[in-house]
Amino acid sequence: MEGAVVVGRRRVADEPVGGDVDPRVAELLTAVSRLRRELAGHPAELSDREVAEDELAALDAMVRTGRPEVPRLRRSLLLVAGALGSVSALCDALTGVRRAIELFGEPPHRT
């Protein structure tokens, strides 16, 4: 697959080959995609499902359009986690998103 990058065990297509790809971005895209798929396949009615879906779509778009801002990433994570509550079936995928966001480091401290 030309133009693909290997991230962990998954190939991310449509990314340039070489040093141009930030592996943190690829990892976050992979994690967001996994959580979106698992949420879409989750049969239970969740009162804030739409909030989680919208925020995951916003995360995906933010990451694809440029260098994401750490405070915005963390805000999105809080919104998704709050919307999903304690749905154990989605816990691993949500943890993957959290870990991928942590790769970007801490947000700058306000003074």
N, C-alpha and C positions, 0 to 999 in steps of 0.2 A: 504494500500500500504506500505509494509515493506521497510524501508530504505528511506522513504520520509520525507521531512521537510516542514512545513507549513510556507510560507512567505506571509504575508498579507492574501489574499484569494486564493493564488495559491500554489499547492503542487509541490515541486521540487524533482523529483525522483533521484535515484542513488547517494544520499548523505548519509553519515553515520549519524545515530541518535545519539544525545548527543551534547556535547560541541565542537565537532570537526568541525562544520560547521560555517563559518563566515557568519553571516546574510547579511553583505554588499555584499559579493560575490554572494549569492543567489539572492539578490535584483537586482544586476547588470545583472546577467544572465537572469532574468525575463524581465528586461527592454530592454536589447539588443534583446532578442527573439521576444518581441512584436514589436519593430521597424523593425526588419527584416521581420516579417510577413506582417506588414502594407506596407512596401516598396514594397515587392513582389506583393502585391495585388493592388498597386496604378497604375491606368491605363495610366497616362500621361507619355510621354517620357521625361526623365530627362537627360540632357547632361552628368551629372556626376553620374548617377545611379551606374555605375560599381565601381566608387571610394567609394561611400557610402557602397555598398554591401561588397567590399573587406575589408574596414576598420571595418565594423561590424563583419565580420568573424574573423578578427585579434583580435578584442576586446574579442569576445567569446572564442577564443583559449587561449588568454593571461590569462583570468580569470580562465579558467578550468585547466590550467597547473601549477598554483601556485599563490603566492601572487602578485597581479598586482602592478606595480609601478605607483604612482600618476602622475608624469609628463607624462608618456606614456599614461595613461588614458585620461588626459586632452588634449593631442595632438590628440588622436583619436577622441575625442568629437569635437574638432575644425575642423578636416577634414570632419567628417560626417556632421556637421552643415553647413560647407561651401559647401559641395557637394549637400546638399538638398535645400540650399537656403531658400526661404520663402514659402515652400509648406505647406500651412495651414492644409491640411489633415493629415500631419505627425507631426504637432507641438506638440500634447499631448504626443505622443510616444517618440519624441526627448527630450522633457522636462523630461520624466521619466528616460531616460538614463543620462541626466545631473544631476538630483537629486541623482540617484544611485551613480554616480561618486563622487559627493560632500560628500557622506557618508564616503569616504576614507580620507577626510581632505585635507588640503592644501599641495601642494608640498613643499619640503624643499627649503628654500631660498638659492640662490647662494651668495657666498661672494667673 
